[in-house]
Amino acid sequence: MPDAILYERPMPHGPAVRIRRTSADGTTPVTAALEVDRRAGTPRAGTGTPPPLMTAEGPSDAEVLARLQPYASSDSEVARLLRERGLR
């Protein structure tokens, strides 16, 4: 199943940070994206796909999760990535 959520957490001010597998299940390499869903917790949650802040490839879900989770776990890293991409 493509677009599986590998990691998700709410930010203190409302949006959700998530790591989403973008490659089809069972394909190699596994590709995943780190993104911020600003619609989380609203009636419009789950519609559309936010732009990726980072992407990673690896041989497994665990590998890409290990590469992206340090950034996803830190509010300051997420804010930095949003600023660098002009999304905040």
C-alpha positions in Angstrom: 0.0 0.0 0.0 1.6 3.3 -1.0 1.5 6.4 1.2 1.8 4.4 4.5 2.4 6.6 7.6 5.6 5.4 9.2 5.7 8.1 12.0 3.4 10.9 13.1 3.3 13.3 16.0 1.4 16.5 16.7 3.3 19.8 17.1 2.4 22.0 20.0 0.7 24.6 17.9 -1.6 22.2 15.9 0.0 20.8 12.7 1.2 17.2 12.5 4.7 16.1 11.5 4.8 12.8 9.7 7.0 10.5 7.7 5.1 8.9 4.9 6.3 6.1 2.7 5.8 7.2 -0.9 7.0 4.1 -2.7 4.7 1.0 -3.1 4.8 -1.6 -0.4 7.4 -4.3 -1.2 9.4 -2.2 -3.6 13.1 -1.5 -3.1 14.5 1.1 -2.5 11.9 2.4 0.0 11.2 6.1 -0.5 9.7 8.2 2.3 9.0 11.9 2.8 9.0 14.1 5.9 6.1 16.5 5.8 4.0 18.8 7.9 0.2 18.5 7.7 -1.1 22.0 8.6 -4.7 20.7 8.3 -4.3 18.1 11.1 -7.1 18.4 13.6 -9.4 20.2 11.3 -12.3 19.0 9.1 -10.0 19.2 6.1 -7.4 16.9 7.6 -6.3 14.1 5.2 -7.1 15.9 2.0 -4.2 16.6 -0.3 -0.5 15.9 0.2 1.7 18.5 1.8 5.0 19.3 0.1 7.9 17.2 1.4 10.5 18.9 3.6 13.0 16.0 3.1 13.1 12.7 1.4 15.1 9.6 2.0 15.7 6.3 0.3 16.8 3.0 1.8 16.5 -0.7 1.7 13.6 -0.8 4.3 11.0 1.2 6.2 13.2 1.1 9.3 16.2 2.5 7.4 14.3 5.5 6.0 12.6 6.1 9.3 16.0 6.1 11.1 17.3 8.8 8.6 14.2 11.1 8.9 13.0 10.6 12.5 15.7 12.8 14.1 14.5 15.7 12.1 10.8 14.9 12.6 11.2 14.6 16.4 12.6 18.1 16.8 10.4 21.1 16.6 13.4 23.4 15.9 14.5 21.2 13.0 11.0 21.2 11.5 10.8 25.0 11.8 14.2 25.3 10.2 13.2 23.1 7.3 10.0 25.0 6.8 11.9 28.3 6.8 14.5 27.0 4.3 11.8 26.0 1.9 9.8 29.2 2.3 6.8 27.5 3.7 6.8 29.6 6.9 
